[in-house]
């Protein structure tokens, strides 16, 4: 029987290779974070990094998440706050 390969993707914050189904897939569209809709470039964030964001995190972890989102979206808007709002609305 043929073995299926695992689809691994990289979290933009911690740079760990994780199975695709365990990651949250987002994209930047018109200076806003949105869930990926099968069009355009996207990126992944792992559940560990999301849990850091949802809890009261230290300033160092917050800056790391913020820097990763700035780099991915190529501008400096308030992406961390948008991500927090998305996570509270989705769950």
N, CA, C and O atoms as a MOPAC input file, in Angstrom:
PM7 MOZYME 1SCF
protein

 N      0.83000 1    -1.17500 1     0.00000 1
 C      0.00000 1     0.00000 1     0.00000 1
 C      0.88400 1     1.25100 1     0.00000 1
 O      1.89100 1     1.29300 1     0.70700 1
 N      0.52600 1     2.24200 1    -0.76600 1
 C      1.32900 1     3.45600 1    -0.86400 1
 C      1.15000 1     4.33100 1     0.37100 1
 O      0.04500 1     4.50100 1     0.88500 1
 N      2.25700 1     4.87300 1     0.82500 1
 C      2.20100 1     5.77700 1     1.97000 1
 C      1.99500 1     7.19600 1     1.47800 1
 O      2.61700 1     7.62500 1     0.50600 1
 N      1.11600 1     7.92100 1     2.15900 1
 C      0.87300 1     9.31000 1     1.80800 1
 C      1.91000 1    10.19900 1     2.48500 1
 O      2.27400 1     9.97500 1     3.63900 1
 N      2.37700 1    11.20100 1     1.76400 1
 C      3.33000 1    12.12400 1     2.33700 1
 C      2.58700 1    13.17700 1     3.15800 1
 O      1.48400 1    13.59400 1     2.80300 1
 N      3.20000 1    13.59300 1     4.24400 1
 C      2.64100 1    14.66900 1     5.04300 1
 C      2.98200 1    15.99500 1     4.38100 1
 O      4.10100 1    16.18600 1     3.90600 1
 N      2.02600 1    16.90300 1     4.34900 1
 C      2.26600 1    18.22500 1     3.80500 1
 C      2.73600 1    19.12000 1     4.93900 1
 O      1.95900 1    19.45900 1     5.83200 1
 N      4.00000 1    19.50000 1     4.90500 1
 C      4.57800 1    20.33500 1     5.94700 1
 C      4.65800 1    21.77200 1     5.47900 1
 O      5.00300 1    22.04500 1     4.32900 1
 N      4.33900 1    22.68700 1     6.37700 1
 C      4.43700 1    24.11300 1     6.10900 1
 C      5.17400 1    24.76500 1     7.27500 1
 O      5.29000 1    24.17100 1     8.34700 1
 N      5.67300 1    25.98200 1     7.07000 1
 C      6.46600 1    26.67500 1     8.07100 1
 C      5.66300 1    27.80400 1     8.70500 1
 O      5.05300 1    28.61300 1     8.00600 1
 N      5.66800 1    27.85000 1    10.01500 1
 C      5.04800 1    28.95200 1    10.75700 1
 C      5.92700 1    30.19200 1    10.57000 1
 O      7.14900 1    30.09800 1    10.68300 1
 N      5.32900 1    31.34200 1    10.28700 1
 C      6.12700 1    32.55000 1    10.04500 1
 C      6.72000 1    33.12100 1    11.32200 1
 O      7.66400 1    33.90800 1    11.25700 1
 N      6.19300 1    32.74800 1    12.47600 1
 C      6.67500 1    33.30900 1    13.73200 1
 C      7.81300 1    32.46900 1    14.30600 1
 O      8.90800 1    32.98500 1    14.53300 1
 N      7.56700 1    31.18600 1    14.54100 1
 C      8.58300 1    30.33800 1    15.20100 1
 C      9.43600 1    29.56000 1    14.20200 1
 O     10.43800 1    28.96100 1    14.59300 1
 N      9.06500 1    29.55500 1    12.93900 1
 C      9.80300 1    28.88900 1    11.85700 1
 C      9.86700 1    27.37500 1    11.99900 1
 O     10.77900 1    26.74500 1    11.46300 1
 N      8.91600 1    26.78200 1    12.71100 1
 C      8.85800 1    25.32100 1    12.82800 1
 C      8.11900 1    24.74500 1    11.63500 1
 O      7.17300 1    25.34900 1    11.12800 1
 N      8.55200 1    23.57800 1    11.18900 1
 C      7.85800 1    22.85000 1    10.13600 1
 C      6.78500 1    21.99500 1    10.79800 1
 O      7.09200 1    21.14000 1    11.62900 1
 N      5.51800 1    22.22500 1    10.42900 1
 C      4.38400 1    21.55700 1    11.05000 1
 C      3.44100 1    21.09400 1     9.95200 1
 O      3.41000 1    21.66300 1     8.86100 1
 N      2.68600 1    20.06900 1    10.24900 1
 C      1.71400 1    19.56000 1     9.29200 1
 C      0.68900 1    20.64600 1     8.96400 1
 O      0.24100 1    21.36800 1     9.85500 1
 N      0.32100 1    20.75900 1     7.70000 1
 C     -0.50600 1    21.85100 1     7.20400 1
 C     -1.86200 1    21.95400 1     7.90500 1
 O     -2.34400 1    23.06000 1     8.14900 1
 N     -2.47700 1    20.82800 1     8.22900 1
 C     -3.81400 1    20.87000 1     8.81200 1
 C     -3.81700 1    21.40400 1    10.24000 1
 O     -4.88300 1    21.70800 1    10.77500 1
 N     -2.65700 1    21.52200 1    10.86300 1
 C     -2.55500 1    22.03800 1    12.22300 1
 C     -2.23900 1    23.52900 1    12.27300 1
 O     -2.05200 1    24.07700 1    13.36000 1
 N     -2.17600 1    24.18700 1    11.14000 1
 C     -1.81800 1    25.60100 1    11.06300 1
 C     -3.00600 1    26.45800 1    10.62900 1
 O     -3.92500 1    25.98000 1     9.96300 1
 N     -2.96900 1    27.71900 1    11.01400 1
 C     -3.96500 1    28.69200 1    10.57500 1
 C     -3.40500 1    29.40200 1     9.35300 1
 O     -2.28900 1    29.91800 1     9.39400 1
 N     -4.16900 1    29.43300 1     8.26300 1
 C     -3.70300 1    30.01600 1     7.00800 1
 C     -4.36700 1    31.36800 1     6.80400 1
 O     -5.59300 1    31.47100 1     6.76500 1
 N     -3.54500 1    32.40400 1     6.67300 1
 C     -4.02000 1    33.77800 1     6.52300 1
 C     -3.38100 1    34.43000 1     5.31300 1
 O     -2.44800 1    33.89200 1     4.71700 1
 N     -3.89900 1    35.60100 1     4.96000 1
 C     -3.25800 1    36.42100 1     3.94300 1
 C     -3.54600 1    37.88100 1     4.22700 1
 O     -4.47100 1    38.20600 1     4.97100 1
 N     -2.75100 1    38.76200 1     3.63200 1
 C     -2.94900 1    40.20000 1     3.76300 1
 C     -3.67700 1    40.68500 1     2.51200 1
 O     -3.26700 1    40.39600 1     1.38800 1
 N     -4.75000 1    41.41900 1     2.72400 1
 C     -5.52000 1    41.93400 1     1.60000 1
 C     -5.98800 1    43.34300 1     1.94300 1
 O     -6.73100 1    43.53000 1     2.90700 1
 N     -5.56600 1    44.32500 1     1.17300 1
 C     -5.92200 1    45.72900 1     1.39800 1
 C     -5.62200 1    46.16700 1     2.83000 1
 O     -6.46900 1    46.76900 1     3.49000 1
 N     -4.41600 1    45.86400 1     3.30700 1
 C     -3.94400 1    46.22000 1     4.64100 1
 C     -4.78900 1    45.62500 1     5.76300 1
 O     -4.89800 1    46.21300 1     6.83900 1
 N     -5.38500 1    44.46200 1     5.51400 1
 C     -6.14200 1    43.74200 1     6.53000 1
 C     -5.77300 1    42.27100 1     6.47200 1
 O     -5.47200 1    41.73300 1     5.40600 1
 N     -5.80100 1    41.63000 1     7.62800 1
 C     -5.59900 1    40.18300 1     7.68300 1
 C     -6.94000 1    39.50400 1     7.44300 1
 O     -7.94800 1    39.87100 1     8.04700 1
 N     -6.94700 1    38.51900 1     6.56400 1
 C     -8.15600 1    37.75000 1     6.29000 1
 C     -7.78000 1    36.27400 1     6.19400 1
 O     -6.62800 1    35.93500 1     5.92300 1
 N     -8.74900 1    35.41100 1     6.41700 1
 C     -8.52600 1    33.99300 1     6.19900 1
 C     -8.28900 1    33.76200 1     4.71600 1
 O     -8.84500 1    34.47200 1     3.87800 1
 N     -7.48000 1    32.79100 1     4.39400 1
 C     -7.13700 1    32.51300 1     3.00400 1
 C     -8.36700 1    32.06000 1     2.23600 1
 O     -9.12700 1    31.21300 1     2.70600 1
 N     -8.56200 1    32.63000 1     1.04400 1
 C     -9.73400 1    32.31900 1     0.23000 1
 C     -9.36100 1    31.74600 1    -1.13800 1
 O    -10.03700 1    32.01400 1    -2.13100 1
 N     -8.28800 1    30.96100 1    -1.18700 1
 C     -7.81900 1    30.29100 1    -2.41100 1
 C     -7.40600 1    31.25200 1    -3.51700 1
 O     -7.45700 1    30.90100 1    -4.69500 1
 N     -6.99400 1    32.46700 1    -3.14500 1
 C     -6.53400 1    33.42100 1    -4.13600 1
 C     -5.42300 1    34.27000 1    -3.52100 1
 O     -5.61800 1    34.86900 1    -2.46400 1
 N     -4.27100 1    34.32700 1    -4.16600 1
 C     -3.17700 1    35.15900 1    -3.69800 1
 C     -2.18800 1    34.41000 1    -2.82100 1
 O     -2.26400 1    33.19200 1    -2.65500 1
 N     -1.25200 1    35.18000 1    -2.26200 1
 C     -0.20800 1    34.60800 1    -1.40300 1
 C     -0.71500 1    34.50100 1     0.02200 1
 O     -1.47300 1    35.34800 1     0.49600 1
 N     -0.29000 1    33.46200 1     0.68200 1
 C     -0.74200 1    33.24700 1     2.05200 1
 C      0.43900 1    32.87500 1     2.93700 1
 O      1.55200 1    32.66800 1     2.45400 1
 N      0.18400 1    32.79400 1     4.23500 1
 C      1.18500 1    32.38200 1     5.20300 1
 C      0.48800 1    31.62800 1     6.31800 1
 O     -0.73700 1    31.65600 1     6.43700 1
 N      1.28700 1    30.95200 1     7.13600 1
 C      0.75200 1    30.08500 1     8.17900 1
 C      1.24800 1    30.52100 1     9.55000 1
 O      2.37300 1    30.99800 1     9.69800 1
 N      0.37800 1    30.34800 1    10.56500 1
 C      0.74900 1    30.57900 1    11.95800 1
 C      0.33000 1    29.34900 1    12.74800 1
 O     -0.79000 1    28.85900 1    12.60300 1
 N      1.23700 1    28.85200 1    13.58700 1
 C      0.95200 1    27.62500 1    14.33700 1
 C      0.11000 1    27.91700 1    15.58300 1
 O     -0.03300 1    29.06600 1    16.00100 1
 N     -0.43600 1    26.86300 1    16.15700 1
 C     -1.31100 1    26.98700 1    17.32600 1
 C     -0.54400 1    27.45000 1    18.56100 1
 O     -1.11000 1    28.12300 1    19.42200 1
 N      0.73300 1    27.09900 1    18.65700 1
 C      1.53200 1    27.54400 1    19.79700 1
 C      1.71100 1    29.06200 1    19.78800 1
 O      1.60100 1    29.71200 1    20.82700 1
 N      1.98400 1    29.61600 1    18.62100 1
 C      2.14700 1    31.06700 1    18.50100 1
 C      0.81600 1    31.78400 1    18.71800 1
 O      0.77800 1    32.87600 1    19.28500 1
 N     -0.25900 1    31.17400 1    18.27100 1
 C     -1.58700 1    31.74800 1    18.49300 1
 C     -1.92300 1    31.74900 1    19.97900 1
 O     -2.50000 1    32.71300 1    20.48400 1
 N     -1.56800 1    30.67700 1    20.68200 1
 C     -1.85300 1    30.62400 1    22.11300 1
 C     -1.02800 1    31.66400 1    22.87300 1
 O     -1.49900 1    32.20500 1    23.87300 1
 N      0.20200 1    31.95600 1    22.41600 1
 C      0.98600 1    33.04000 1    23.00900 1
 C      0.28700 1    34.37300 1    22.83700 1
 O      0.29700 1    35.21800 1    23.73200 1
 N     -0.31000 1    34.54700 1    21.68800 1
 C     -0.99600 1    35.79900 1    21.38600 1
 C     -2.26400 1    35.95100 1    22.21200 1
 O     -2.58300 1    37.05600 1    22.65100 1
 N     -2.99200 1    34.86500 1    22.43000 1
 C     -4.25200 1    34.92900 1    23.15700 1
 C     -4.05600 1    35.11100 1    24.65300 1
 O     -4.87500 1    35.75300 1    25.31100 1
 N     -2.98200 1    34.55600 1    25.19700 1
 C     -2.72200 1    34.73600 1    26.62300 1
 C     -2.05100 1    36.09100 1    26.83300 1
 O     -1.66500 1    36.76000 1    25.87500 1
 N     -1.92200 1    36.47600 1    28.06900 1
 C     -1.19300 1    37.71300 1    28.36500 1
 C      0.28700 1    37.41400 1    28.19800 1
 O      0.92000 1    36.82200 1    29.07200 1
 N      0.82000 1    37.83000 1    27.07400 1
 C      2.19400 1    37.47100 1    26.73500 1
 C      3.15900 1    38.56500 1    27.14700 1
 O      2.76500 1    39.70300 1    27.40400 1
 N      4.42300 1    38.19900 1    27.20500 1
 C      5.43000 1    39.20200 1    27.50000 1
 C      5.69400 1    40.03600 1    26.24800 1
 O      5.27700 1    39.67500 1    25.14800 1
 N      6.37600 1    41.13100 1    26.43000 1
 C      6.61800 1    42.07900 1    25.34400 1
 C      7.48900 1    41.46900 1    24.24400 1
 O      7.32000 1    41.80600 1    23.07200 1
 N      8.40500 1    40.59000 1    24.59800 1
 C      9.31200 1    39.99100 1    23.61500 1
 C      8.55500 1    39.11200 1    22.61600 1
 O      8.80800 1    39.17400 1    21.41300 1
 N      7.62900 1    38.29700 1    23.11700 1
 C      6.84900 1    37.43000 1    22.23100 1
 C      5.92000 1    38.25800 1    21.34400 1
 O      5.75000 1    37.95600 1    20.16300 1
 N      5.32400 1    39.29700 1    21.91400 1
 C      4.43800 1    40.18800 1    21.14400 1
 C      5.20200 1    40.83100 1    19.98900 1
 O      4.70700 1    40.88800 1    18.86300 1
 N      6.40900 1    41.31400 1    20.27300 1
 C      7.23300 1    41.95200 1    19.24000 1
 C      7.62400 1    40.96800 1    18.14500 1
 O      7.68800 1    41.33700 1    16.97200 1
 N      7.88400 1    39.72400 1    18.51800 1
 C      8.26500 1    38.71700 1    17.53000 1
 C      7.10600 1    38.43100 1    16.57000 1
 O      7.30900 1    38.32400 1    15.36000 1
 N      5.90100 1    38.31100 1    17.11100 1
 C      4.71400 1    38.08800 1    16.27300 1
 C      4.47300 1    39.30100 1    15.38100 1
 O      4.19200 1    39.16600 1    14.19000 1
 N      4.58700 1    40.48100 1    15.97200 1
 C      4.37500 1    41.71900 1    15.22200 1
 C      5.38000 1    41.86200 1    14.07900 1
 O      5.00500 1    42.23300 1    12.96600 1
 N      6.63200 1    41.57500 1    14.34300 1
 C      7.67500 1    41.67400 1    13.32300 1
 C      7.43800 1    40.68800 1    12.18300 1
 O      7.65100 1    41.01900 1    11.01600 1
 N      7.00000 1    39.48500 1    12.51800 1
 C      6.72600 1    38.48100 1    11.49000 1
 C      5.57800 1    38.91500 1    10.58400 1
 O      5.63800 1    38.73500 1     9.36800 1
 N      4.54000 1    39.48300 1    11.17700 1
 C      3.39300 1    39.95200 1    10.38500 1
 C      3.77600 1    41.15700 1     9.52600 1
 O      3.33500 1    41.26200 1     8.38100 1
 N      4.58800 1    42.06300 1    10.06200 1
 C      5.06300 1    43.20900 1     9.27500 1
 C      5.84100 1    42.74200 1     8.06100 1
 O      5.64500 1    43.24400 1     6.95400 1
 N      6.72200 1    41.78100 1     8.27300 1
 C      7.56700 1    41.27700 1     7.18900 1
 C      6.71300 1    40.58700 1     6.11700 1
 O      6.95400 1    40.75600 1     4.92100 1
 N      5.73600 1    39.82600 1     6.54600 1
 C      4.90600 1    39.08400 1     5.60500 1
 C      3.97600 1    40.00500 1     4.81600 1
 O      3.74900 1    39.79000 1     3.62600 1
 N      3.44600 1    41.01800 1     5.47000 1
 C      2.47600 1    41.91100 1     4.81900 1
 C      3.11900 1    43.14200 1     4.19900 1
 O      2.44200 1    43.91900 1     3.52600 1
 N      4.40900 1    43.32900 1     4.41500 1
 C      5.20100 1    44.37600 1     3.78100 1
 C      4.77200 1    45.80300 1     4.12800 1
 O      5.01400 1    46.71700 1     3.34000 1
 N      4.15100 1    46.01300 1     5.26700 1
 C      3.88700 1    47.35500 1     5.78700 1
 C      3.64400 1    47.26200 1     7.28300 1
 O      3.57200 1    46.16300 1     7.83300 1
 N      3.51900 1    48.39100 1     7.93800 1
 C      3.44800 1    48.39600 1     9.40100 1
 C      2.09100 1    48.90300 1     9.88300 1
 O      1.97800 1    50.02500 1    10.37600 1
 N      1.08500 1    48.08500 1     9.73800 1
 C     -0.22700 1    48.39500 1    10.28900 1
 C     -0.41700 1    47.61500 1    11.58700 1
 O      0.50600 1    46.94500 1    12.05100 1
 N     -1.58200 1    47.69900 1    12.15700 1
 C     -1.86400 1    47.03200 1    13.43200 1
 C     -2.38300 1    45.61800 1    13.18500 1
 O     -3.55300 1    45.32700 1    13.43500 1
 N     -1.51300 1    44.74900 1    12.69800 1
 C     -1.90300 1    43.39000 1    12.34800 1
 C     -2.12600 1    42.49600 1    13.56000 1
 O     -2.96100 1    41.59300 1    13.51400 1
 N     -1.40100 1    42.73100 1    14.62800 1
 C     -1.55700 1    41.87600 1    15.80700 1
 C     -2.95200 1    42.06400 1    16.39900 1
 O     -3.59600 1    41.09300 1    16.79800 1
 N     -3.41900 1    43.31000 1    16.45800 1
 C     -4.76800 1    43.56500 1    16.96000 1
 C     -5.82200 1    42.94400 1    16.04000 1
 O     -6.82100 1    42.40200 1    16.51300 1
 N     -5.59600 1    43.02600 1    14.72400 1
 C     -6.52300 1    42.40900 1    13.77400 1
 C     -6.56600 1    40.89700 1    13.96900 1
 O     -7.63400 1    40.28800 1    13.90900 1
 N     -5.40000 1    40.29300 1    14.20300 1
 C     -5.33500 1    38.84900 1    14.41300 1
 C     -6.06500 1    38.46400 1    15.69600 1
 O     -6.76900 1    37.45400 1    15.72500 1
 N     -5.90600 1    39.25300 1    16.75300 1
 C     -6.61800 1    38.98300 1    18.00100 1
 C     -8.12800 1    39.04900 1    17.79200 1
 O     -8.86100 1    38.19800 1    18.29600 1
 N     -8.59800 1    40.05600 1    17.04900 1
 C    -10.02500 1    40.18200 1    16.76400 1
 C    -10.53900 1    38.99800 1    15.95100 1
 O    -11.62700 1    38.48700 1    16.21800 1
 N     -9.76400 1    38.56200 1    14.96200 1
 C    -10.16400 1    37.41600 1    14.14200 1
 C    -10.29500 1    36.16900 1    15.00000 1
 O    -11.24500 1    35.40300 1    14.84100 1
 N     -9.35400 1    35.96200 1    15.90000 1
 C     -9.36500 1    34.75800 1    16.72400 1
 C    -10.52700 1    34.76200 1    17.71100 1
 O    -11.08700 1    33.70400 1    17.99600 1
 N    -10.89500 1    35.90300 1    18.22900 1
 C    -12.02600 1    35.96200 1    19.15800 1
 C    -13.35000 1    35.81800 1    18.41900 1
 O    -14.30300 1    35.27100 1    18.97300 1
 N    -13.43100 1    36.29700 1    17.18000 1
 C    -14.66000 1    36.15300 1    16.38800 1
 C    -14.84500 1    34.73600 1    15.88100 1
 O    -15.96600 1    34.22900 1    15.84400 1
 N    -13.74100 1    34.08500 1    15.48600 1
 C    -13.81800 1    32.75000 1    14.89900 1
 C    -14.16800 1    31.71800 1    15.95600 1
 O    -14.94100 1    30.79800 1    15.68800 1
 N    -13.61200 1    31.85500 1    17.15100 1
 C    -13.78300 1    30.81600 1    18.16100 1
 C    -14.84000 1    31.13800 1    19.11700 1
 O    -15.10500 1    30.35800 1    20.03100 1

